[in-house]
């Protein structure tokens, strides 16, 4: 159980909880930020043997990491291992001030992911977002002024009340800001959230429009010079990027089925054939680590068959091929033949043997195609 090269740190604190959110978040509680950082660093010390000597990527997610007390965020960043490839931090636009941007830059952060969601004020209101479009533009310029040359924007489509022209406007506004990376997600409002109660009927009406919206996203961003490298993710292509690889390298580790360590409440780890989920209780987490014990967590064994199925399902999200020898019995060969005949899948052969990838049309139907290809 050693050699893990990807580290995730969960910082749950937010100024406000949006109605559609089902992440592990805690509103406010600034007085608890220091104790939480103490606990995260204690958990990291307990798990340090799991990590490789050289950690490739670190991702601080939330919550809103940049809502943290600057002193505690700086202390946390200073205590983390050095990331040799990428150190990413999520941020909401309204939290990005010149001092925060400078703190991140001075602390070795190489990439910032901004939660934009939309540039339409009325849609931001529907999503209960606190940032305005001007806040987002200001945040991007502030990060540029601090020296950041790797910025990602998150956009959402399928928002209740969103039209095709609204989506076109969002994409145009995003491209104009010239981010190195864009993540574009179909809105997922989980059952039971207050958002589904308020907007359930409109969400149902929009279901049929989602495939068209998805194609519009892909067509617009690829035409603007972005590589559609993962189902919902785009980065500047090699020519526009000056040869840099601007994919989200931390997430690429997940999609390639690599082990990773997660610390913090609600964080998930996949290490040595186990999936571990820290429970989401902040008081129990802090108390356990203050006592020198691991946090309360659930542990799920991952057998080889499960691992290979996940490798296939996640690998098919990428624009790079899946080596058939790596996925073995996880692949339903009869389904593969049908998908090839339907033009949804391509199989080619090179020095690594047979390789599988989805066609462009197959990628638009990606989840369903991947599910059909995966043997039960």
PyMOL commands that set and color helices and strands:
alter all, ss='L'
color gray80, all
select helices_A, chain A and resi 30-50+65-67+70-79+93-95+98-106+121-126+133-145+164-176+194-223+249-255+282-290+304-315+324-330+333-341+360-364+366-373
alter helices_A, ss='H'
color red, helices_A
select strands_A, chain A and resi 6-11+13-14+26-27+55-62+83-92+111-117+151-157+181-186+226-230+233-236+261-263+268-271+274-278+297-301+322-323+345-350+353-358
alter strands_A, ss='S'
color yellow, strands_A
deselect
rebuild
show_as cartoon
